[in-house]
Amino acid sequence: MAFISLIIAVSGTMGCIPVYWQLPNAVLAGSAAAIGVAFINSVANLAGFGAPFMLGALKDASGNFQSGLWIIAALELAVGIWILSFRKRKQID
């Protein structure tokens, strides 16, 4: 069951990547879009560097990896909700 859950989680994450990379181009234009993409890459690199240390610290504190994975899942959910707040709303006339 854990393996199936992992497959679903990875499939969902990988399926969102193309949609995610369209957001800077939809919100920003020209050189601002390039700066936005560079900023996103910078934050992703910092997260890729820091996440293993965070997971290790949480494993040492709790004795298992589950707490760290729950925190990462909660952060992904929070960012997803935050991104949805930027959707264009249709005006009702």
C-alpha positions as CSV (number, residue, x, y, z in Angstrom):
1,M,0.0,0.0,0.0
2,A,2.9,2.4,0.8
3,F,4.4,1.7,-2.6
4,I,1.1,2.4,-4.4
5,S,0.8,5.7,-2.4
6,L,4.3,6.6,-3.4
7,I,3.5,6.0,-7.1
8,I,0.4,8.2,-6.9
9,A,2.3,11.0,-5.1
10,V,5.1,11.0,-7.6
11,S,2.7,10.8,-10.6
12,G,0.8,13.8,-9.2
13,T,3.9,15.8,-8.6
14,M,5.4,15.1,-12.0
15,G,2.1,15.7,-13.7
16,C,1.9,19.2,-12.1
17,I,5.4,20.3,-13.3
18,P,4.4,21.4,-16.9
19,V,1.4,23.3,-15.5
20,Y,3.6,24.9,-12.9
21,W,6.1,26.3,-15.4
22,Q,3.4,28.0,-17.3
23,L,2.6,30.3,-14.4
24,P,5.5,32.8,-14.7
25,N,4.7,33.3,-18.4
26,A,1.0,33.8,-17.6
27,V,1.6,36.3,-14.9
28,L,4.8,38.1,-16.1
29,A,5.9,39.3,-19.5
30,G,9.2,39.8,-21.2
31,S,12.3,40.2,-19.0
32,A,10.1,40.0,-15.9
33,A,9.2,36.4,-16.9
34,A,12.9,35.6,-17.2
35,I,13.6,37.0,-13.8
36,G,10.6,35.1,-12.4
37,V,11.9,31.8,-13.8
38,A,15.4,32.5,-12.5
39,F,14.0,33.3,-9.0
40,I,11.9,30.0,-9.1
41,N,15.0,28.0,-10.0
42,S,17.0,29.7,-7.2
43,V,14.4,28.9,-4.6
44,A,14.2,25.3,-5.9
45,N,18.0,24.9,-5.7
46,L,18.0,26.2,-2.1
47,A,15.1,23.8,-1.2
48,G,17.0,20.9,-2.8
49,F,20.0,21.7,-0.7
50,G,18.1,22.3,2.6
51,A,15.4,19.6,2.4
52,P,17.8,16.6,3.1
53,F,19.2,18.4,6.2
54,M,15.6,19.2,7.4
55,L,14.6,15.5,6.8
56,G,17.7,14.3,8.7
57,A,17.1,16.6,11.6
58,L,13.4,15.6,11.8
59,K,14.4,11.9,11.6
60,D,16.8,12.3,14.5
61,A,14.2,14.1,16.5
62,S,11.3,11.8,15.9
63,G,13.0,8.5,15.0
64,N,11.4,8.1,11.6
65,F,11.1,9.8,8.2
66,Q,7.3,10.1,8.3
67,S,7.3,13.4,10.2
68,G,9.5,15.1,7.6
69,L,7.5,13.8,4.7
70,W,4.3,15.1,6.3
71,I,5.9,18.5,6.7
72,I,6.9,18.5,3.0
73,A,3.4,17.4,2.0
74,A,1.9,20.2,4.1
75,L,4.2,22.8,2.5
76,E,3.3,21.6,-1.0
77,L,-0.4,21.9,-0.1
78,A,0.1,25.4,1.3
79,V,1.9,26.5,-1.8
80,G,-0.7,25.0,-4.0
81,I,-3.4,26.9,-2.2
82,W,-1.3,30.1,-2.4
83,I,-0.9,29.7,-6.2
84,L,-4.6,29.2,-6.6
85,S,-5.2,32.6,-5.0
86,F,-3.5,34.2,-8.0
87,R,-6.1,32.9,-10.5
88,K,-7.9,35.5,-12.5
89,R,-11.4,36.0,-11.3
90,K,-14.2,36.6,-13.8
91,Q,-16.1,39.8,-13.2
92,I,-19.8,39.5,-13.0
93,D,-21.6,42.3,-14.8
